[in-house]
Amino acid sequence: MGKLLFWVFVIVVALLVARIAARSAVKGHRRQARRTDATRFPADGMVRCAHCGIHLPPSEAVRRKGYNYCTLAHSLKGPRP
């Protein structure tokens, strides 16, 4: 009976350790994902297409006659009134 209780105790402890490790890994992954999204798409660094209104990073925008556009085709059409 003593050996059985010992093994039950060992198994319960192993399961608890595995559960704690899994939670820690998930929290770390979520923190990393938030950090990556914040650096990839900064909210204050976005510009608006003068033709369709879509928001995009300034590095991807086409600049023409003082306006920002999402594509060359929209820059040729010009801004919407």
N, C-alpha and C positions, 0 to 999 in steps of 0.2 A: 504494500500500500504506500509506503514511503517513497519508493522509486517512481510510482505513478504520479504522485503529487509533485515530485521534483520535475519530471518531464513536462507536466502540464504548466508549471510555473515558468520553465524555460521557454516553452512555446509562446505563452502569453507575453512574456517580456520581449521576445524576438518580434512578434507582431506589432507591439507598441513602438519599438524602435524603428521598424520599417515604415509605420504610418507617420511618425514624426519626420523621418527623412523625406518621405514623399511630399508632405506638406511644405517643408522647407524648400524643396526643389521647385515646386509650383509657384511659391511666392517669389523666388528669385527670378524665375522665367517671366512672371508678370511685371516685375520691376524693370527688367531688361526690355520688354516689349514697349512699355510706356516711354522709357527713355529713348528708344530708337524712333518711335513715332514722333516724339516732340522735336527731335533734331532733324528728322527728314521733312516734316511739314510745319515749320514755324508759323504760328497764326499771324504774327505781325509782319511777316515777310511776303505775304501773298499779294498779287496784283489781279486786277479784274480786266477781262477782255472787253474792249469798247464795243464790240459787235454783238456777242451772244451773252455776255455777263458772267461767264464761268471764271472761277478763281484758280490761279496757277502760280507756281513759284516764279520769281522774276528771271531766273536763269533759263527757263523754258519759254518765256514770252518773246513774241516778235514785236519789236518797237518800230513804229512808223508814224511820222508827223506828230510826235508827242503823245501818241496813244499806245497802249499795250493791247496786243492781240494774242489769241491762243494759236492761230495758224497763219500761214502766209495768205491763204485764200480769204480769211476774214480781214486781214490787213488791206487787201486789194479792194474789198467791198466797202471799207470805211466804217466809221462809228454809226450806230443806230441813233436816231433822234430821241 
